[in-house]
């Protein structure tokens, strides 16, 4: 594997190995986007993970960038200069985000992963390895995090062993909706606004039915009451505005009309830009 003059990077860990990993949703979307944009001859993409090490030993991954590479059965070549330039650029924007590991697409750990992990071990102590199965090998996008330890016999290094560590995906509600669509199955197209709303309403009805069933079971004595769940349900109900059906219908319809007006204006703008481009092209030809 190619080498370059040594650069000093801030250390993100001590000698102890990370105990778990926490990954922001934007990192997963970056990985999927880089896989879609990969060169035709590339089987997978790899890249650098940026974040920090929390006091409890959890690696918090907040950002990432892809690193060009090529690999064969027995060797791996990484564009180290590109990697260093990208890291230097990220440091100028957010110095607190340092190298914590690397990612790759594909299911599990492959043969070339050992060589790549060895490179990142020189960049930072105890890097983690994040894998995202963009090929849906088992019907969904499997996401796993690993750490590596050396297997030795006396003074002789035999191999590197990858050990899976707990992984927590940190997402807000809007990010969860998109991730559920991406991870569960391969779809022909992303749902439009109406289809997305219909799917969300169906899930909401299911959740409301589950709450009704739980409350009925508590009232009938079939389930022991839980004060935490009860307070959560009470706070959720209290947070809903008290509107009459007529007022709600008016607000809902007004919102739909506003959205339709925006769509119409956007369509007119795109048409006008397209006509202007064609007129400009025709004028240059003449």
Number of C-alpha atoms within 10 A of each C-alpha: 11 10 11 9 6 8 8 8 14 13 15 21 19 12 7 9 17 23 15 21 23 19 21 18 19 16 19 21 16 16 23 18 12 19 22 13 10 15 12 7 7 12 12 19 22 24 22 22 27 24 23 20 22 15 8 9 16 18 26 21 27 20 20 25 20 22 20 17 16 15 16 9 7 8 13 16 15 19 14 17 13 13 16 15 11 15 21 15 11 18 14 9 9 11 13 14 22 25 26 29 28 23 27 24 22 22 18 19 16 9 12 14 18 16 16 22 22 14 17 19 16 14 19 20 20 23 26 30 28 27 23 21 21 22 16 16 11 10 12 16 22 18 19 20 24 23 21 19 12 10 12 11 8 7 6 8 10 11 12 17 13 19 12 17 16 13 18 16 15 15 14 10 8 8 14 14 14 14 16 12 13 17 16 13 13 15 9 6 6 12 13 9 9 9 11 14 12 13 13 13 12 12 12 12 11 12 12 12 12 12 14 11 12 17 16 13 14 13 12 10 10 10 12 11 14 9 9 9 12 12 11 11 14 11 11 10 11 10 9 8 8 10 10 8 9 9 11 13 12 11 13 11 12 12 12 12 12 11 12 12 12 12 12 11 12 12 11 12 12 11 12 12 11 12 12 12 12 12 12 12 11 10 9 8 7 6
